């Protein structure tokens, strides 16, 4: 149904490839195109391979209403704000997109976005985006997903605030639309997400169920959760970034600063090297240690014809003698020649 690996702008996703670290700009540009460009450059300097935007306007994502349903819960990060006010601050203007894409591509970064309506898809198609992201709360928007599927591009989809049935429906829409390159990103839509609520066991569930590249779109603070996800086999890590949390940008409270992003990229690569393969035989770097595996040795001087006992032969380091499993077989047998202590025991020595 779906490919087990696929490529975005020549970069392999899944298989033996290291995890793709996606830097999510979101609204952390603070309404400044110059800040957005600086943030993209900082992501490149930090070693990220991809940057992701969000493509909407406040009018394409919600209504300008002060009714209770259109306000953020008082307990949330953006307590009491209307959705329209929040998205007015956080949105990335459509007219910036070409400049942002061009800048990212000039730096060698993969640039793509999450569209929030069909006009956003049209814009991103005009910029030849190499992939699409379906945000968590848009996972139920089958019309949007169907339009994205029509592009034939690879798709990332986040699972925040959704159950298996909703995810299955979205995946089915992609299947019917002909999408074959899909990565599902486990996500918890809480801002920030406590480490105790990251539920990284979901990665194994998604991999087992769909047999495609899986990943983690993270809203927790710090690096612990995304690094744990890589150790658990995540092929993709998405993390919000900002130039400085002190700037107070809309998502900065749970975003990484550039030096932290750099640390995430380096450690993701190191973890991938450490965990992406399994050991089935002694490794070449263990060659020296092979010499110190235990074997049977003469530990007291033994005269020709003298029997071997537990006192004059033992299993010790280093290697070179018979395997320790043969100890009981050789007890009581005699040696053909004098054997001083420190002689490795071999079958040829025995009468």
C-alpha positions in Angstrom: 0.0 0.0 0.0 2.7 2.5 1.1 6.4 2.5 0.4 8.6 1.5 3.3 11.1 4.2 2.2 10.7 7.3 0.1 12.6 10.4 -0.9 12.0 14.1 -0.5 14.2 16.3 -2.6 16.6 13.5 -2.9 16.7 12.8 0.9 15.8 9.2 1.9 13.2 8.8 4.6 13.1 5.5 6.5 15.2 2.4 5.9 18.8 2.7 7.1 18.8 6.5 6.6 19.4 8.7 9.7 16.4 10.4 11.1 15.3 13.6 9.3 15.3 16.5 11.7 12.6 19.1 10.7 12.8 22.5 12.1 9.3 24.0 12.5 9.3 27.8 12.3 5.5 28.1 13.1 4.9 31.7 14.3 8.3 32.2 15.9 9.2 34.8 13.3 7.2 37.3 15.5 5.6 38.9 12.4 9.0 39.8 10.9 10.1 38.5 7.5 13.7 39.4 8.5 13.4 37.3 11.6 12.0 34.4 9.6 15.0 34.6 7.2 17.4 34.7 10.1 15.7 31.8 11.8 16.0 29.7 8.6 19.8 30.5 8.4 20.2 29.6 12.0 18.5 26.2 11.3 21.0 25.6 8.5 23.9 26.5 10.8 22.6 24.1 13.4 22.7 21.2 11.0 18.9 20.7 10.3 18.1 19.3 6.9 14.6 20.6 6.6 12.5 23.6 7.6 8.7 23.6 7.8 6.2 26.4 7.7 2.5 26.7 8.3 0.4 28.1 5.5 -2.8 29.8 6.6 -4.3 33.2 7.3 -6.6 33.9 10.3 -9.5 34.1 7.9 -8.8 30.7 6.3 -8.4 28.9 9.6 -11.1 30.4 11.9 -13.7 33.2 12.3 -13.2 36.5 14.0 -15.5 35.8 16.9 -15.3 36.3 20.6 -17.8 33.6 21.4 -16.6 31.1 24.1 -16.0 28.3 21.5 -13.5 30.6 19.7 -11.4 31.3 22.8 -8.4 29.3 24.1 -9.0 27.5 27.4 -7.9 29.5 30.4 -5.5 26.7 31.4 -3.6 26.8 28.1 -0.4 28.5 27.1 -2.4 31.1 25.2 -5.0 31.5 27.9 -8.0 33.6 27.1 -7.0 34.6 23.6 -9.4 34.3 20.7 -8.4 31.9 17.9 -8.5 34.8 15.5 -6.2 37.0 17.6 -3.7 34.1 18.1 -3.6 33.1 14.4 -3.3 36.8 13.4 -0.1 36.9 15.4 1.2 33.5 14.4 0.5 33.2 10.7 3.1 33.4 8.0 1.8 35.7 5.3 1.2 34.1 1.9 3.3 36.8 0.3 6.4 35.8 2.3 6.4 32.2 1.2 8.3 32.5 -2.1 11.1 34.4 -0.3 11.2 31.9 2.5 11.3 28.9 0.1 14.0 30.5 -2.0 16.1 31.4 0.9 15.9 27.9 2.4 16.6 26.2 -0.9 19.6 28.5 -1.5 21.0 27.2 1.7 20.5 23.6 0.7 17.6 23.0 3.0 14.4 21.1 2.2 11.5 23.5 2.6 7.9 22.5 2.8 4.7 23.4 4.7 1.5 22.4 6.4 -1.5 23.9 4.4 -4.7 24.6 6.3 -7.0 25.0 3.4 -7.1 24.5 -0.4 -5.9 28.0 -1.2 -2.7 27.1 0.8 -2.2 24.0 -1.3 -2.5 26.0 -4.4 0.1 28.4 -3.2 2.5 25.6 -2.1 2.0 23.9 -5.5 3.0 27.1 -7.2 6.2 27.0 -5.2 6.8 23.3 -6.1 6.9 22.1 -2.5 8.4 18.6 -2.3 6.1 17.4 0.4 3.1 18.3 2.6 2.4 18.1 6.3 -1.1 17.5 7.7 -1.3 19.1 11.1 -3.0 17.2 14.0 -6.2 19.2 14.1 -6.5 19.0 10.3 -6.4 15.2 10.4 -10.2 15.1 10.3 -10.4 17.5 7.3 -10.9 14.9 4.7 -11.5 17.5 2.0 -8.1 19.1 2.7 -6.4 15.7 2.8 -8.0 14.7 -0.5 -6.7 17.9 -2.1 -3.2 17.2 -0.8 -3.4 13.7 -2.1 -4.2 15.0 -5.6 -0.7 16.6 -5.7 1.0 13.2 -5.7 3.6 14.5 -3.2 4.9 12.7 -0.1 2.8 13.4 3.0 3.6 13.7 6.7 0.7 13.5 9.0 0.5 14.2 12.8 -1.7 12.2 15.1 -2.3 14.7 18.0 -5.7 14.6 19.7 -6.8 11.8 17.4 -7.7 8.1 17.8 -7.1 5.1 15.6 -10.4 5.5 13.8 -9.7 9.1 12.8 -6.2 8.2 11.7 -7.5 5.2 9.7 -10.0 7.5 7.9 -7.3 10.0 7.0 -4.9 7.3 5.8 -7.7 5.8 3.7 -8.3 9.1 2.0 -4.6 9.3 1.1 -4.7 5.7 -0.2 -7.7 6.5 -2.4 -5.9 9.6 -3.6 -3.0 7.5 -4.8 -0.5 8.6 -2.1 2.3 6.0 -1.7 4.8 8.0 0.3 3.6 8.6 3.8 5.1 9.1 7.2 3.0 9.2 10.3 4.3 11.3 13.2 3.2 10.5 16.7 2.2 13.8 18.3 0.6 15.0 21.5 -1.2 18.3 21.0 -0.5 19.9 24.4 1.7 23.0 24.6 4.1 22.3 26.1 3.7 18.5 26.5 4.9 17.1 29.9 7.5 14.3 29.4 5.2 12.0 31.3 2.5 12.5 28.6 4.6 12.0 25.5 3.5 8.3 25.2 6.4 7.2 23.0 5.3 3.6 23.1 2.9 4.8 20.3 5.8 4.7 17.9 6.0 0.9 18.0 2.2 0.7 17.5 2.3 2.9 14.4 5.3 1.0 12.9 3.6 -2.3 13.4 0.2 -1.2 12.1 1.3 0.7 9.0 4.9 -0.6 8.2 6.0 2.9 7.0 8.5 5.4 8.2 7.3 6.8 11.5 8.3 9.8 13.5 7.6 12.2 16.4 6.3 15.7 16.2 7.3 17.0 19.6 5.9 19.8 21.8 7.8 18.9 25.0 10.6 21.1 26.4 14.2 20.0 25.9 15.7 17.1 24.0 14.8 14.1 26.1 11.7 13.0 24.3 12.9 13.4 20.7 16.1 11.6 21.5 14.2 8.8 23.2 12.0 8.6 20.1 15.1 8.2 17.9 16.4 5.4 20.2 12.9 3.8 19.7 13.3 3.9 15.9 11.8 7.2 14.8 12.7 8.1 11.2 11.6 11.7 11.5 11.8 14.3 14.3 9.9 17.6 14.1 10.7 20.3 16.6 9.7 23.9 16.9 12.6 26.4 16.8 13.1 30.1 17.7 16.0 32.5 17.8 15.6 33.0 21.5 12.9 32.0 24.0 13.4 35.4 25.7 11.9 37.0 22.6 8.5 35.7 23.7 7.4 34.6 20.3 4.1 32.7 20.1 5.5 29.1 20.4 8.9 30.0 22.0 8.0 28.4 25.4 8.4 24.9 23.9 10.8 25.7 21.1 14.5 25.0 20.8 17.1 27.8 20.4 19.6 27.3 17.6 22.4 25.8 19.8 19.9 23.3 21.2 18.7 22.4 17.7 22.4 21.8 16.8 22.7 19.5 19.8 19.5 17.6 18.8 20.8 17.1 15.2 24.2 15.8 16.4 22.7 13.5 19.0 20.0 12.1 16.7 22.8 11.1 14.3 24.9 9.6 17.1 21.9 7.6 18.4 21.1 6.4 14.9 24.6 5.1 14.5 24.3 3.4 17.9 20.9 1.8 17.4 20.0 1.4 13.8 21.5 -2.1 13.3 21.7 -5.2 15.4 24.8 -7.3 16.3 24.8 -10.9 15.2 28.6 -11.7 15.4 31.8 -10.3 17.0 32.6 -7.0 15.4 35.9 -5.9 13.8 36.4 -3.4 16.6 36.2 -6.2 19.1 39.2 -8.0 17.7 41.4 -7.3 20.6 38.8 -8.4 23.1 38.4 -11.7 21.3 41.9 -12.5 22.5 40.8 -12.3 26.1 37.8 -14.7 26.0 38.3 -17.6 28.4 39.7 -21.0 27.4 41.3 -24.0 29.0 45.0 -23.6 30.1 47.5 -25.6 32.0 47.9 -23.7 35.3 50.4 -26.0 37.0 53.4 -27.8 35.5 52.2 -31.2 34.2 54.7 -34.0 33.4 54.3 -36.4 30.4 51.7 -39.1 31.2 50.3 -37.2 34.2 46.5 -36.9 34.3 44.7 -33.6 34.0 42.8 -32.5 37.1 40.8 -29.5 38.2 43.9 -28.3 40.0 46.2 -28.3 36.9 43.8 -27.1 34.2 41.3 -24.3 34.5 39.2 -22.0 32.4 41.0 -18.6 32.4 41.7 -15.7 30.2 43.1 -15.4 27.4 41.8 -17.3 24.4 44.0 -19.9 22.7 43.1 -23.1 24.4 40.1 -25.4 24.1 36.7 -24.0 24.7 35.7 -24.2 28.3 32.8 -26.5 27.4 35.4 -29.3 27.0 36.6 -29.3 30.6 34.8 -32.4 31.7 35.9 -34.2 28.5 39.6 -33.7 29.2 39.7 -34.4 32.9 41.6 -37.6 33.7 43.3 -37.7 30.3 47.1 -37.4 30.2 49.5 -35.2 28.2 51.9 -36.6 25.6 54.7 -34.2 26.6 55.7 -32.1 29.6 53.4 -29.0 29.7 54.5 -26.0 31.8 52.0 -23.7 33.5 50.6 -21.2 31.0 50.3 -23.6 28.1 47.0 -23.5 26.2 45.4 -26.9 26.2 44.8 -28.4 22.7 43.5 -31.8 21.6 46.9 -32.6 20.0 48.5 -32.5 23.5 46.3 -35.3 24.9 46.9 -39.0 24.9 
